Amino acid sequence: MSRATEIRSTGAATEDRGNSGHDALPLGYLQKSQTPLTCLIFLLPMLVLYEVGTHYFATDLRHHTETRIRAFDYMLQFFQLFGAGGKYLPVLAVPAILLSWHIARKDQWEIDFGTTTCMTLESVIWCLPLFALDALSKTYIPLQSGGQPTAAWPEMIVLSVGAGIYEELVFRLAAFTVLSILLVDLLRIHRVGSIPLMVVLSALLFAKYHYQEGGEPFLWQTFAFRTGAGIYFGALFFRRGFGVTCGTHSAYDIIAVLLPAFTSR
């Protein structure tokens, strides 16, 4: 799980310090930005944008179809295994998970919009190394001919926002939880040694996920880049938490969509 699980809430700190008669120290930005409630406040506008944008830009009303992130569909299929239906279940799952996490940690119900604003700026900064990684993959691994996205850029922006949320939920938050149970609890691998394994395994799954049937063709260049990006996101998740990782993922995808859309004019 994220380092946020190790952060003590101000409420818990107050309780511990109450016996000694000292006030609790407030959480700094790095700690507060990883708390579940702050992550939820940060992600809520992205969730709304994804749903509204899907309705206006990724829905074909004539054929009653809509384009969704594949990770979103995976979550729908997961819920259906347990007899739960409804296309908005993945949307509701995000606040449900973060609120449950918040309650379990016994954090205070404190909202700091200044922190979420800084998380937005931080996400943009963290996404920049991915462009260098993309350039390296193009330099050292020849690109074969492959299909290019045919969707209009507004639809691609919407899908980019959704990818940041749901792909990180599936391949980092959920995958790390499952891998932690497998590697640490069942195989008894030391937690410190299991973290690199979790990061690499989830990155390989993340890269492979993009080449499902009906998707884009497999290319070694894009596979190498996505594996590297998955490792990057995994390391970022452990260091900066779920919210910033989602924001970084979305920021990279959005900029990657906008650059060719406006530079080609």
PEHUSUL-V845942 format. One record per backbone hydrogen bond with DSSP energy under -1.0 kcal/mol. NH is the residue of the N-H (numbers start at 0). CO is the residue of the C=O. If there is no record, write none. Layout:
NH|CO, NH|CO
This chain:
4|1, 5|2, 6|3, 12|8, 13|9, 14|10, 15|11, 16|12, 17|13, 21|16, 31|27, 32|28, 33|30, 34|31, 38|34, 39|35, 40|36, 41|37, 42|38, 43|39, 46|42, 47|43, 48|44, 49|45, 50|46, 51|47, 52|48, 53|49, 54|50, 55|51, 56|52, 57|53, 59|64, 64|59, 66|57, 72|68, 73|69, 74|70, 75|71, 76|72, 77|73, 78|74, 79|75, 80|76, 81|78, 82|79, 83|78, 88|85, 91|87, 92|88, 93|89, 95|91, 96|92, 97|93, 98|94, 99|95, 100|96, 101|97, 102|98, 103|99, 104|100, 106|101, 109|107, 115|111, 116|112, 117|113, 118|114, 119|115, 120|116, 121|117, 122|118, 123|119, 124|120, 125|121, 126|122, 127|124, 130|127, 132|128, 133|129, 134|130, 135|131, 136|132, 137|133, 138|134, 139|135, 140|136, 155|151, 156|152, 157|153, 158|154, 159|155, 160|156, 161|157, 162|158, 163|159, 164|160, 165|161, 166|162, 168|164, 169|165, 170|166, 171|167, 172|167, 173|168, 174|169, 175|171, 176|172, 177|173, 178|174, 179|175, 180|176, 181|177, 182|178, 183|179, 184|179, 185|180, 186|181, 188|182, 193|189, 194|190, 197|193, 198|194, 199|195, 200|196, 201|197, 202|198, 203|199, 204|200, 205|201, 206|202, 207|203, 208|204, 209|206, 210|207, 214|211, 222|218, 223|219, 224|220, 225|221, 226|222, 227|223, 228|224, 229|225, 230|226, 231|227, 232|228, 233|229, 234|230, 235|231, 236|232, 237|233, 238|234, 239|235, 240|236, 244|240, 245|241, 246|242, 247|243, 248|244, 249|245, 250|246, 251|247, 252|248, 253|249, 254|250, 255|251, 256|252, 257|253, 258|254, 260|256, 261|257, 262|258, 263|259
